[in-house]
Amino acid sequence: MIAVQKKLVLCLSCLSMVFSIFAIPVSAIEVRNETEIRKEIDDYVLKNMKANSIKGATLAIANKEEIFYAQGYGVSSDGRAIRGSTPFPIASLSKSFTALAVLQMAEEGLIDLDAPYTSFFPDLSPEDERVHDMTVRHLLNQTSGLTDKVNPDMTRDPQYQSLQEVNRSLNTVKLAHDPGEAYAYHNPNYQYLALLVEKVSGQRFSAYLKQHIFDPLGMSHTFNVSTTRQINENPAIPQGHYLWFGHPIRKAEPSWFIDGPAGIVSTAEDMAKWMLAQYHARLLAPELMEQYHAVGPRGPYGMGWLAEEDEHGGRTISHSGIFWTYKAEETIYLDQQFGIAVMFDSGLHAFVNYSSFVEGISRILKGEKAETSVLTGRHMETAMVVLVIGTSLWGAYSIFRIQRRKKDITTVKLIISSVGRLLPVLILLFLSPLTTFIGAGRVVPWFGLWTTMPSLIVWLAILSLVNITNLAFRYRLYNRSWNKLKRQEP
């Protein structure tokens, strides 16, 4: 019996040793994997920042029930290290907060989403009667009938100074189309909603956000501002940049009234808490949460979110935030329960794919390989430098050739040459309406065009100057040939 007991004890001891041997490596693998994932993310972000000449950024990752990562990268213009606690403007990511505030009031029975907006403001007297048909839901879904063309936003000068001033614009505006008929992304829609929150709650919009959203979620370093001037004047916020031929140029954000659609400033740590709240119905009843995350009636834009569903990735909600010297991207994978938000200290740029940061990080978290695109901002800007130099040299050479040309220029050749060479001039002159057409109706001011595509504008300007100079010499040669021909006539 004693021998059996000894054997049993020996077996149990052996099993215990085996389990202990396997237990240690498993735990180490789990720790190492998480560490390796974060290192892979850091390497990818830093590599992508360098490839696109971005000085500073912050990253927030929320996973299941926890903040997986909140990290800062780079340094600010004054040499301060950027951390996960560094505040950044999130621009149009603010719209989802504004939409949530409206839906919270709808849950309390204070707002009917299908009620006319003007019913809350009886002092309004719109010249366009269709404004009375514009509902709260239309504003949320960006189907109000308002567009940048009929109701200027970024191009308004001077800019609005209060939500009440914005509201009075409804008295004189003429809608581009009937409410509910078509989708048009338009920032003032969310300014009207911010004022609606103030009207119904009796609180300033910023105070409502703090009391009912920021504080309950523990977003203690998040706040709302009314104008970009308040961003420029806040020393805690790293100064933004635009990119000049691949070099970040520090610049104050141009004046813009942003209360409601784009006024929130937050940190990576706080944005992770915000994303966690999206797949836990903490601030809204489940049925309203579904509406909040649903696609809109006229496309993917719902209520402060772009909502999509993929058969592999499941449901996602996302939004981008655009300033001229700051940028933000956010995507939340509702079914997989993780979210990614990245904020940058550089603005919208024609050659920088900011969404690639979120896409690459998502691939890493899914165990896939994230590759940096060959068409990076730095490579594209290098190509633009070559193009500018090449255009200048070609222009000088073409003028030299015309001066030495002895063959006459015919009228037909002159007309064809004029049409082709005036094309870049026309593109430069009509760049604003062209970008409005490409950008689905968004009217961009000239300073916005400049910060978004300075190298393209410089190249177009040089090409236009070369072509105009070339045409001037061609016309002089043509006139000389014409006068010579006239002298030869009997």
C-alpha positions as CSV (number, residue, x, y, z in Angstrom):
1,M,0.0,0.0,0.0
2,I,2.9,2.3,0.9
3,A,4.5,1.4,-2.4
4,V,1.3,2.4,-4.3
5,Q,1.1,5.6,-2.4
6,K,4.7,6.4,-3.2
7,K,4.1,5.7,-6.9
8,L,0.9,7.9,-6.8
9,V,2.9,10.7,-5.2
10,L,5.6,10.3,-7.7
11,C,3.2,10.4,-10.6
12,L,1.4,13.5,-9.3
13,S,4.8,15.1,-8.7
14,C,5.8,14.4,-12.3
15,L,2.4,15.7,-13.6
16,S,2.9,18.9,-11.5
17,M,6.4,19.4,-13.0
18,V,5.0,18.9,-16.5
19,F,2.2,21.4,-15.9
20,S,4.6,23.9,-14.4
21,I,7.0,23.5,-17.3
22,F,4.2,24.2,-19.8
23,A,2.6,26.9,-17.7
24,I,5.6,29.2,-17.7
25,P,6.1,29.3,-21.5
26,V,2.4,29.9,-22.2
27,S,2.3,32.9,-19.9
28,A,5.5,34.2,-21.4
29,I,4.2,33.8,-24.9
30,E,1.0,35.8,-24.0
31,V,3.1,38.6,-22.5
32,R,5.6,38.4,-25.4
33,N,2.8,38.5,-28.0
34,E,1.2,41.6,-26.6
35,T,4.6,43.3,-26.3
36,E,5.4,42.2,-29.9
37,I,2.1,43.5,-31.2
38,R,2.7,46.9,-29.7
39,K,6.2,47.0,-31.0
40,E,5.0,46.0,-34.5
41,I,2.4,48.8,-34.2
42,D,5.0,51.3,-33.1
43,D,7.3,50.4,-35.9
44,Y,4.6,50.6,-38.5
45,V,3.3,54.0,-37.2
46,L,6.8,55.5,-37.0
47,K,7.7,54.2,-40.4
48,N,4.5,55.6,-41.9
49,M,5.0,58.9,-40.2
50,K,8.5,59.2,-41.6
51,A,7.4,58.2,-45.1
52,N,4.7,61.0,-45.0
53,S,6.7,63.7,-43.2
54,I,4.4,63.8,-40.2
55,K,6.0,65.2,-37.1
56,G,3.6,64.1,-34.4
57,A,0.6,61.8,-33.8
58,T,-1.3,60.0,-31.0
59,L,-2.9,56.5,-31.2
60,A,-5.8,55.0,-29.3
61,I,-6.7,51.3,-29.4
62,A,-9.7,49.9,-27.5
63,N,-10.1,46.2,-27.3
64,K,-13.1,44.3,-25.7
65,E,-13.3,45.7,-22.2
66,E,-10.0,47.5,-22.0
67,I,-7.8,50.3,-23.3
68,F,-5.3,48.2,-25.2
69,Y,-3.0,51.1,-26.2
70,A,-2.7,54.8,-25.9
71,Q,0.5,56.2,-27.3
72,G,2.1,59.3,-28.6
73,Y,4.7,59.6,-31.3
74,G,7.2,62.3,-32.3
75,V,7.6,65.7,-30.8
76,S,5.7,69.0,-31.0
77,S,7.2,72.1,-32.7
78,D,8.5,73.4,-29.3
79,G,10.3,70.1,-28.6
80,R,7.9,68.5,-26.2
81,A,7.4,64.7,-26.5
82,I,3.9,63.8,-27.7
83,R,2.3,61.3,-25.3
84,G,-1.0,59.4,-25.0
85,S,-2.2,62.2,-22.7
86,T,-1.4,65.0,-25.2
87,P,-4.5,66.9,-26.4
88,F,-5.3,67.0,-30.1
89,P,-8.2,68.4,-32.1
90,I,-10.4,65.6,-33.4
91,A,-12.2,67.8,-36.0
92,S,-15.2,66.1,-37.5
93,L,-15.0,63.1,-35.2
94,S,-16.9,65.5,-33.0
95,K,-20.1,64.9,-35.0
96,S,-20.7,61.5,-33.4
97,F,-20.6,63.2,-29.9
98,T,-23.1,65.8,-31.1
99,A,-25.4,63.1,-32.5
100,L,-25.2,61.2,-29.2
101,A,-26.2,64.3,-27.3
102,V,-29.3,64.7,-29.5
103,L,-30.2,61.0,-29.2
104,Q,-29.9,61.1,-25.4
105,M,-32.5,63.9,-25.4
106,A,-34.7,61.8,-27.7
107,E,-34.5,58.9,-25.2
108,E,-35.7,61.3,-22.5
109,G,-38.6,62.3,-24.6
110,L,-37.3,65.9,-24.9
111,I,-36.7,65.7,-28.7
112,D,-38.8,64.0,-31.4
113,L,-36.3,63.1,-34.2
114,D,-39.0,63.5,-36.8
115,A,-40.2,66.9,-35.6
116,P,-39.4,70.0,-37.8
117,Y,-36.3,71.7,-36.6
118,T,-38.1,75.1,-36.7
119,S,-40.7,73.9,-34.2
120,F,-38.1,74.3,-31.5
121,F,-37.3,77.9,-32.7
122,P,-40.7,79.6,-33.4
123,D,-38.9,83.0,-33.9
124,L,-37.4,81.7,-37.2
125,S,-39.2,83.0,-40.3
126,P,-37.5,81.3,-43.3
127,E,-38.0,82.8,-46.8
128,D,-37.8,79.3,-48.2
129,E,-40.8,77.4,-46.9
130,R,-39.1,74.1,-47.3
131,V,-37.0,74.9,-44.3
132,H,-40.1,74.1,-42.2
133,D,-40.0,70.6,-43.5
134,M,-36.4,70.0,-42.3
135,T,-36.5,67.6,-39.4
136,V,-34.0,66.8,-36.6
137,R,-33.4,63.4,-38.3
138,H,-32.6,65.2,-41.6
139,L,-29.9,67.2,-39.9
140,L,-28.4,64.1,-38.3
141,N,-28.4,62.2,-41.6
142,Q,-27.0,65.2,-43.6
143,T,-30.1,65.2,-45.8
144,S,-31.4,68.7,-44.7
145,G,-31.3,70.2,-48.2
146,L,-28.4,72.5,-47.2
147,T,-25.1,72.5,-49.0
148,D,-21.9,74.5,-48.9
149,K,-22.9,76.3,-52.1
150,V,-26.2,77.7,-50.7
151,N,-25.0,78.1,-47.1
152,P,-21.3,78.8,-47.1
153,D,-19.2,77.3,-44.3
154,M,-15.4,77.4,-44.6
155,T,-15.6,80.2,-47.2
156,R,-17.8,82.5,-45.1
157,D,-16.0,85.8,-44.3
158,P,-16.3,86.9,-41.6
159,Q,-16.9,83.6,-39.8
160,Y,-19.9,83.2,-37.4
161,Q,-19.2,83.9,-33.8
162,S,-22.1,82.1,-32.1
163,L,-24.6,79.3,-32.7
164,Q,-27.5,81.8,-32.5
165,E,-25.9,83.7,-35.4
166,V,-25.7,80.5,-37.4
167,N,-29.3,79.7,-36.7
168,R,-30.5,83.1,-38.1
169,S,-29.0,82.1,-41.5
170,L,-32.0,79.8,-42.0
171,N,-34.2,82.9,-42.5
172,T,-32.5,83.8,-45.8
173,V,-31.0,80.5,-47.1
174,K,-32.6,78.8,-50.2
175,L,-32.3,75.0,-49.9
176,A,-30.4,73.2,-52.7
177,H,-33.0,70.5,-52.7
178,D,-36.0,69.3,-50.7
179,P,-35.2,67.9,-47.2
180,G,-34.7,64.2,-47.2
181,E,-34.2,64.1,-51.0
182,A,-30.4,63.8,-51.2
183,Y,-27.3,63.5,-49.0
184,A,-24.8,66.4,-48.8
185,Y,-22.1,66.6,-46.1
186,H,-22.5,70.0,-44.5
187,N,-21.0,71.2,-41.2
188,P,-23.7,73.7,-40.3
189,N,-26.2,70.8,-40.0
190,Y,-24.4,69.9,-36.8
191,Q,-24.2,73.5,-35.6
192,Y,-28.0,73.6,-35.7
193,L,-28.1,70.4,-33.7
194,A,-25.6,71.8,-31.1
195,L,-27.9,74.8,-30.7
196,L,-30.9,72.4,-30.4
197,V,-29.1,70.7,-27.5
198,E,-28.6,74.1,-25.8
199,K,-32.2,75.1,-26.3
200,V,-33.7,71.9,-24.9
201,S,-31.2,71.3,-22.1
202,G,-30.9,74.9,-21.0
203,Q,-27.1,74.4,-20.9
204,R,-24.2,75.6,-23.0
205,F,-23.3,72.9,-25.5
206,S,-19.8,72.4,-24.1
207,A,-21.3,72.1,-20.6
208,Y,-23.8,69.5,-21.7
209,L,-21.1,67.4,-23.4
210,K,-19.0,67.5,-20.2
211,Q,-21.8,66.6,-17.8
212,H,-23.6,63.9,-19.9
213,I,-20.8,62.4,-22.1
214,F,-17.2,63.3,-21.1
215,D,-17.6,62.9,-17.3
216,P,-19.7,59.7,-17.3
217,L,-17.1,58.0,-19.6
218,G,-14.1,59.3,-17.5
219,M,-12.9,61.5,-20.4
220,S,-11.4,64.0,-18.0
221,H,-9.0,65.6,-20.5
222,T,-11.6,66.2,-23.3
223,F,-13.3,69.5,-23.9
224,N,-15.1,71.4,-26.6
225,V,-14.3,74.8,-28.2
226,S,-16.3,77.1,-30.5
227,T,-13.6,78.4,-32.8
228,T,-10.2,77.3,-34.1
229,R,-8.8,80.5,-32.5
230,Q,-9.2,78.7,-29.1
231,I,-7.1,75.8,-30.4
232,N,-4.3,78.2,-31.6
233,E,-4.3,80.0,-28.2
234,N,-4.1,76.8,-26.1
235,P,-0.4,76.1,-25.3
236,A,-1.1,72.4,-24.3
237,I,-2.2,71.6,-27.9
238,P,0.8,70.9,-30.3
239,Q,0.8,73.4,-33.1
240,G,-0.4,72.0,-36.5
241,H,1.4,71.9,-39.8
242,Y,0.9,71.8,-43.5
243,L,3.3,70.0,-45.9
244,W,5.4,72.0,-48.3
245,F,7.1,69.7,-50.8
246,G,7.4,67.0,-48.1
247,H,8.5,69.4,-45.3
248,P,6.1,70.2,-42.4
249,I,5.5,73.9,-42.0
250,R,4.2,75.1,-38.7
251,K,1.1,77.2,-39.1
252,A,-1.8,78.5,-37.0
253,E,-5.1,76.9,-38.0
254,P,-7.1,79.4,-40.1
255,S,-10.2,81.0,-38.5
256,W,-13.2,78.7,-38.5
257,F,-16.4,78.5,-36.4
258,I,-16.6,74.8,-35.3
259,D,-19.0,74.5,-32.4
260,G,-21.0,71.3,-32.9
261,P,-19.4,69.7,-36.0
262,A,-15.7,69.9,-35.2
263,G,-15.0,71.5,-31.8
264,I,-13.8,68.7,-29.6
265,V,-10.2,68.4,-28.3
266,S,-9.3,65.0,-26.8
267,T,-6.4,62.6,-26.0
268,A,-5.6,59.1,-27.1
269,E,-6.4,57.8,-23.6
270,D,-9.8,59.5,-23.6
271,M,-10.6,58.5,-27.2
272,A,-10.0,54.8,-26.2
273,K,-12.7,55.2,-23.5
274,W,-15.0,56.8,-26.1
275,M,-14.6,53.8,-28.4
276,L,-15.2,51.3,-25.6
277,A,-18.6,52.9,-25.0
278,Q,-19.7,52.2,-28.6
279,Y,-20.1,48.5,-28.1
280,H,-21.5,48.8,-24.6
281,A,-24.9,50.6,-24.3
282,R,-23.7,52.8,-21.4
283,L,-25.0,56.2,-22.6
284,L,-28.0,55.2,-24.7
285,A,-30.7,52.5,-24.8
286,P,-29.9,49.5,-27.0
287,E,-32.6,50.3,-29.6
288,L,-31.4,53.9,-30.0
289,M,-27.8,52.6,-30.1
290,E,-28.8,50.6,-33.1
291,Q,-30.2,53.7,-34.8
292,Y,-27.0,55.6,-33.8
293,H,-24.8,53.1,-35.6
294,A,-27.1,52.4,-38.6
295,V,-26.6,53.5,-42.2
296,G,-28.5,56.5,-43.4
297,P,-31.4,56.6,-45.8
298,R,-29.4,58.1,-48.6
299,G,-26.1,56.3,-48.2
300,P,-23.6,55.1,-45.5
301,Y,-23.8,58.3,-43.5
302,G,-26.1,57.7,-40.5
303,M,-26.0,59.8,-37.4
304,G,-22.5,61.2,-37.0
305,W,-21.0,58.0,-38.4
306,L,-20.2,56.3,-41.7
307,A,-21.7,52.9,-41.1
308,E,-20.8,49.8,-43.2
309,E,-21.1,46.1,-43.0
310,D,-18.6,43.6,-44.4
311,E,-19.2,39.8,-44.6
312,H,-15.7,39.2,-43.2
313,G,-15.2,42.1,-40.8
314,G,-18.8,42.6,-39.7
315,R,-20.2,46.0,-38.8
316,T,-18.0,49.1,-38.7
317,I,-18.5,52.7,-37.9
318,S,-16.0,55.3,-38.8
319,H,-15.3,59.0,-39.4
320,S,-12.4,61.2,-40.5
321,G,-11.7,64.6,-39.1
322,I,-10.2,67.4,-41.3
323,F,-8.6,70.6,-40.5
324,W,-5.9,72.4,-42.6
325,T,-3.2,71.8,-40.0
326,Y,-4.6,68.7,-38.1
327,K,-6.1,65.4,-39.1
328,A,-7.9,62.6,-37.3
329,E,-9.1,59.1,-38.3
330,E,-11.3,56.7,-36.3
331,T,-12.8,53.2,-37.1
332,I,-14.6,51.0,-34.7
333,Y,-15.3,47.3,-35.5
334,L,-18.5,46.8,-33.6
335,D,-18.8,43.0,-34.0
336,Q,-15.1,42.3,-33.2
337,Q,-15.2,44.9,-30.4
338,F,-12.1,46.9,-31.0
339,G,-11.5,50.4,-32.2
340,I,-8.6,52.5,-33.6
341,A,-8.3,56.3,-33.5
342,V,-5.3,58.3,-34.7
343,M,-4.8,62.1,-34.4
344,F,-2.1,64.0,-36.4
345,D,-0.4,67.4,-36.1
346,S,-0.5,67.9,-39.9
347,G,-3.6,68.6,-42.0
348,L,-5.3,67.3,-45.1
349,H,-2.9,66.7,-47.9
350,A,-3.4,65.4,-51.4
351,F,-0.5,62.9,-51.1
352,V,-1.0,61.6,-47.6
353,N,-3.3,58.7,-47.0
354,Y,-4.1,59.1,-43.3
355,S,-6.6,56.2,-43.3
356,S,-3.8,53.8,-44.2
357,F,-2.6,54.2,-40.5
358,V,-5.9,52.7,-39.3
359,E,-6.0,50.0,-42.0
360,G,-2.4,48.9,-41.2
361,I,-2.9,48.8,-37.4
362,S,-6.1,46.9,-38.0
363,R,-4.2,44.3,-40.0
364,I,-1.6,44.0,-37.3
365,L,-4.2,43.4,-34.6
366,K,-5.8,40.7,-36.8
367,G,-2.4,39.0,-37.1
368,E,-1.8,40.0,-40.7
369,K,1.1,41.8,-42.3
370,A,0.9,45.6,-42.6
371,E,2.8,47.1,-45.5
372,T,3.7,50.8,-46.1
373,S,2.5,51.9,-49.6
374,V,5.1,52.8,-52.2
375,L,3.1,55.9,-53.0
376,T,4.0,57.7,-49.8
377,G,3.8,61.5,-49.3
378,R,7.6,61.7,-49.4
379,H,7.9,59.8,-52.6
380,M,5.1,61.8,-54.3
381,E,6.6,65.1,-53.2
382,T,10.1,64.0,-54.5
383,A,8.4,63.3,-57.8
384,M,6.8,66.8,-57.7
385,V,10.2,68.4,-57.1
386,V,11.5,66.5,-60.2
387,L,8.4,67.6,-62.1
388,V,8.8,71.2,-61.2
389,I,12.5,71.2,-62.1
390,G,11.8,69.3,-65.3
391,T,9.0,71.7,-66.3
392,S,11.2,74.7,-65.7
393,L,14.1,73.3,-67.8
394,W,11.7,72.1,-70.5
395,G,10.1,75.6,-70.6
396,A,13.5,77.3,-71.0
397,Y,14.5,74.9,-73.7
398,S,11.2,75.2,-75.7
399,I,11.5,79.0,-75.7
400,F,15.1,78.7,-76.9
401,R,13.9,76.5,-79.7
402,I,11.2,78.9,-80.7
403,Q,13.6,81.8,-80.9
404,R,15.8,79.8,-83.2
405,R,12.9,78.5,-85.3
406,K,12.9,79.5,-88.9
407,K,9.8,77.6,-90.1
408,D,6.6,79.6,-90.1
409,I,3.7,78.7,-87.8
410,T,0.3,78.1,-89.4
411,T,-2.9,79.4,-88.0
412,V,-4.2,75.9,-87.4
413,K,-1.1,74.9,-85.4
414,L,-1.3,78.1,-83.4
415,I,-4.9,77.5,-82.4
416,I,-4.2,73.8,-81.4
417,S,-1.1,74.8,-79.5
418,S,-3.0,77.6,-77.7
419,V,-5.8,75.3,-76.5
420,G,-3.4,72.7,-75.2
421,R,-1.1,75.2,-73.5
422,L,-4.0,77.2,-71.8
423,L,-5.4,74.0,-70.2
424,P,-3.2,74.2,-67.0
425,V,-4.0,77.9,-66.7
426,L,-7.8,77.1,-66.8
427,I,-7.3,74.3,-64.2
428,L,-5.4,76.7,-61.9
429,L,-8.1,79.4,-62.3
430,F,-11.0,76.9,-61.8
431,L,-9.3,74.8,-59.1
432,S,-11.8,75.6,-56.5
433,P,-15.0,74.6,-58.4
434,L,-13.1,71.5,-59.7
435,T,-12.4,70.4,-56.1
436,T,-16.0,71.2,-55.1
437,F,-17.1,68.8,-57.9
438,I,-14.7,66.1,-56.9
439,G,-15.4,66.6,-53.2
440,A,-19.2,66.0,-53.5
441,G,-20.1,69.6,-53.1
442,R,-17.7,70.7,-50.4
443,V,-16.6,74.3,-51.1
444,V,-13.0,74.7,-50.1
445,P,-11.4,78.2,-49.6
446,W,-8.1,79.1,-51.4
447,F,-6.0,78.8,-48.3
448,G,-7.4,75.3,-47.8
449,L,-6.5,74.4,-51.4
450,W,-3.0,75.8,-50.8
451,T,-2.4,73.8,-47.6
452,T,-3.8,70.6,-49.2
453,M,-1.8,70.7,-52.4
454,P,0.9,73.3,-52.4
455,S,3.3,71.4,-54.6
456,L,0.6,70.8,-57.2
457,I,-0.4,74.4,-57.3
458,V,3.3,75.5,-57.6
459,W,3.7,73.1,-60.5
460,L,0.5,74.3,-62.2
461,A,1.7,77.9,-61.7
462,I,5.1,77.2,-63.3
463,L,3.6,75.1,-66.1
464,S,1.1,77.9,-66.8
465,L,3.9,80.6,-66.8
466,V,6.0,78.4,-69.1
467,N,3.0,77.9,-71.5
468,I,2.0,81.5,-71.5
469,T,5.6,82.6,-72.2
470,N,5.8,79.9,-74.9
471,L,2.6,81.1,-76.5
472,A,3.7,84.7,-76.4
473,F,6.8,83.8,-78.5
474,R,4.7,81.7,-80.8
475,Y,2.3,84.6,-81.5
476,R,5.3,86.9,-82.1
477,L,6.7,84.4,-84.6
478,Y,3.2,84.0,-86.2
479,N,2.9,87.8,-86.5
480,R,6.3,88.0,-88.0
481,S,5.4,85.3,-90.6
482,W,2.1,87.0,-91.3
483,N,3.7,90.4,-91.8
484,K,6.3,88.8,-94.1
485,L,3.6,87.2,-96.1
486,K,1.8,90.5,-96.5
487,R,4.9,92.2,-97.7
488,Q,5.4,89.5,-100.3
489,E,1.9,90.1,-101.7
490,P,1.8,92.1,-105.0
